[in-house]
């Protein structure tokens, strides 16, 4: 039996400042008519994904991307064909999108869709969109506890929504108490808290998830059930294993030199981008980064940035 053709497509996630994304309904008479999807279409011969994105935006929606960043690349097997979808996050565009092909359009909150059914290949993207672009790692070891708690409260009030509790200097009992305090502060803001490496501790304190070290990632045979799960990666082998496990996201580091590991050679943005080209999971860049590095991270394919020190200095 012949293998089905792999169709490459560019897909636009038009993302407003309020977090809503644009979905379109496939017209009746087309395959999967009536199903909802992110706008996009087939990449033509000799066309780059970015140029295909711009062409499809003009043809389908009558607009052009001003600010578009490469994001995820995911494959999906439909009965009739296999598709490889090159997703872009589009943060600014020219004209108001309108359905130039007669399709219905709807701005939607990824956490609470009011349209259905969603085209199967696009459904996992909604979960990825719920991840904030800033991922904070606690740094109690270098800060007095009262000062750290004050900084955490300020960061939460300013929009921080994803936190990893990572305090290797604490005893098991101290870490449990500290994690419970972080979770209690985060809860009113609907911020999610992950525990570094310890699945049992994450369960016992009611954390939202666990963040695997590279070593624990490579020893893992299946994704922990019922937990948001990220992992630290440093090379292509670790990245591939995380993708095969179907984790929710990864960190890739170090992008720049860091105080924590001054002897480790930094990847740099070029190598960071190369490693995650065509990668299916959201990737946070980590290592010597500041909040002002966010756009650079987006340009190189990252979902966002992770910080252990700079995030608490604002």
N, C-alpha and C positions, 0 to 999 in steps of 0.2 A: 504494500500500500504506500502511495506517495505521501510524504509529509505535507501537511497543509502549508500554504504560503504564509510567511510572517509579514504582516502589514505594520509598518512603522507609522505612527501618527503623532502629531504635536497637539498638546491639549493645554488650554488656558484656564487657570484658576484665577478669575478676576476677583480680587479681594479688596473689599472696602475697609475703611478705617474702623467701622463698627463690627468687623469680623464676618459680615455676610458675604456670601459668594454667589456668583451668577450661574444658574443652571438653565438649560434649554431642553424643550421636549421635542423628541424626534418626530417629524411629521408622519402622519399615516401614509402608508404606501411604501415607506422605506423599511429596511430590516429593523426590527425592534421598534417599530412605530408606536408612539405613545409613551415610551420610556424616557426618563430624564437623564441628562448627562452634562458634563462640563463641555463647553464649546471646543471644537477642534476638528482635525481631519487628517487625511493621509498625507505623508511626506512624499512629494514627487521625486522622480529620478533627478539626482544632482542637486537637490535642495537640502539645506541644513535644517535641523529642527526649528531653529529660531526663525529662519525665513518662512518656513511653512506656517509657523505660529502667526506671523504677521499677515500672511496671505489669508489664512483662514479667518482671522479676526475681521479683516476687511470684507471678505465674501459673506460671512455669516452674520456679522454684527454691525458692520459699517463703522468700525473704529480701528484704532491703531495703538499698539502698546508703546508707552513712553518709558515705562520702568518695568522690565520683565526679567525674572531671574530663573535659571535652571533649577529644578527641584528634584522630583523623584522620577525614576524610570521603572515602570512595572509592566510585566507581561501577563496576558490573560488568554486562556483558551476558550473561544466560543465554539459551538458545534461546527460552524462553517469555516472558521479561520482562527489563526492565532494573531493577536495584536501585541505590539510593543509600544507602550504609551509613554511619550516624553512629556512630562508635566512641567509647566512653568507657572510660577507665582507672578501674576501681573498686578502691580500695586498702583500704577497710574496709566491712564489711557486718554485718548483725545476726545472723541465724541461720545455722547450717551449711547450705549449699546441698544440696538433694536433688531428684531428678527427679520433679516432681509430675505430669508427663505420661507417665510410664513410660519416659523416655529414660535411657540410660546416661550417666554422668558420669565424667570422668577428669581429675585434675590432671596437667599435662604440662609438661615442660621445652621451651620453644620451640625450643631448639637440637637437641633429640633426641627427636622424637615417637615414641611407641610405639603410636599408634593411626593408622589410615588406612582409607579415603581421607579427605582434608581437602577440605571444600567449596571450590571454586576461588576464590570471592570472598574467603575468609578467609585463604588461603595467604600472600599478600604481607605480611599483618599480622605473621606470625611473624618475618620478617626485621627489621621495624621494632622489634619487642620486644627484639631482641638489642642494640640501641643503648642504652648506659648513659645515665642522666639528666644526668650531668656531663661536659662536653667542655672539656678544658683546652688552652690555647694557650700555647706556651712563651714565656718572657720573659727570655731570656738577656741581652738588650740592657741591662736595668736591674739585673742581678744578676751578681756574680762567678761564674765557671763552677763552681767547686767547691761554692759555696753552692747554686747552682741544682740541681746534680746531687743534692746531699743532700736538697733539698726534693722533687725528683722521686721519689727512692727512698722517702721518707716517704709521699708521696701515693699511690704505687703500693701500698705496704704497707697503706694505709688504704682501698684499694678503687678508686682511679682506673683506668679501663679504656679511655679514649679520649683521644688526644693529637694536637694539630696542631703540627707543627714550623714555626714562622713566625719567621724571623730575617733580616730584609731587610738588616741591617748586615753580615752575614758574606759573605765571598767564596765563590765556588762550591766551592772546595776545603774551606774551613772549614765551610761548611754541610753538605757531604757527610760530613765527619768527625763533626760534632755530631749529625746525623741518625742515623748508624750507632750512636753511643753511646746515644742515646735508645731506639732500637729494641732494642739489646742489653739494656738495663735493663728494657724493657717486656715482652720475650718470656717470661720465666719466669712472669709474671702473666697471660699471655694477653691483655694490653692491646694495643689496636690503635693504630697510629701512621700519621697522614696527613701528607703534605708539602704545604705551601702552594704552589699554582699550578703547580709544575714536575712534569709527568707523567714526563718523562724521568728526573729525579732520583729520583722515587718508585720507578720501576722499577729503577734502578741500585742503590739502597741496600736494596731488598727491603722497602719500606714496604707497609702494608696498603692505602693509598689516597692520594687526592689531594684537597685542598680548593681549589676554584676561587675566585678573586677575582670580583667582580661583572663586571668587564670581560672576563675570560676565560670566564666563564659565558655572557655574551651573544654571544661569538664562537664558542661551541661548537655543533656541529651534531649531535653524537651523544655519548652517555655513554661515557667511556673504558672499555674492556673489561677485565675481570679486576681492577678496583680498586674499593674502597669509595670513593664519591664524594659529597662535600658541596660546598656553595657558599654564598658570602656574598650576601645579598639585602638590599635597602633599600626596595623598592617593589613594587607589584603586577606590573609588567612583568617584573621579574627573577624574582619568585616563579612566575609563570606559565611562564616559559621553563624554569626548573628542573623544574617538574612535567611539562612536555611532554617533556623529555629523560629523565624517569624516574630522576632522581638518588636517592640513598639518603636524604639529609636536606638541610636548609638551615639557615643561621643568618639571623636577622632582627635588624637593629640600626639605630641604637642605641636601646635601650629607655629608658635613662637617660643623662644627660650623662656623658662620659668624659674621662679625662686625655689620652687619645690624640687625641681630636677635640673639643676644648672649644667650638669654634665651630659645630658641627653641632647643629641642633635635634633633641632627643630625641623619639622616637615617643610615649612613655608607654604604659602598659598598655592603655588603651582602644583606641588606634589599632593597637597590636600585635595585639590580639584581633580587631579588625575586618579587618585585612589577611589573617589566616590562617583566618578563618571558612570552613568547608567546604573546607579545603585538604587534599590527599591525602598529603603527605609529612610526616615528623616534622620539627618546627621547634625549634631551640634559640634561646632568647632571649639576646641579647648586648648588653653596654653598661652599665657601672657597676653590675653586679650582684654580690651576695654570696651565699654558700651559703644563708643564711637566706631568700633570695628564691625558693627552689625552689617552695614551695607557691603563691606568687603566680603564678609562671610556669605551673604546672599549671592553676590556676583560669582562666587566660586562654588555654588551648589549647596551650601549649608542651609538647613532649616533655621538655624539661629546660632547663638553662642552660649557657652557655659563659662562661668567664672566662679572662682573661689575667694578672691580678694577684692577685685575692683567693684563687684556688685554690691559690696557692703560699705563702700566709701562714699556713695552718693548722698 
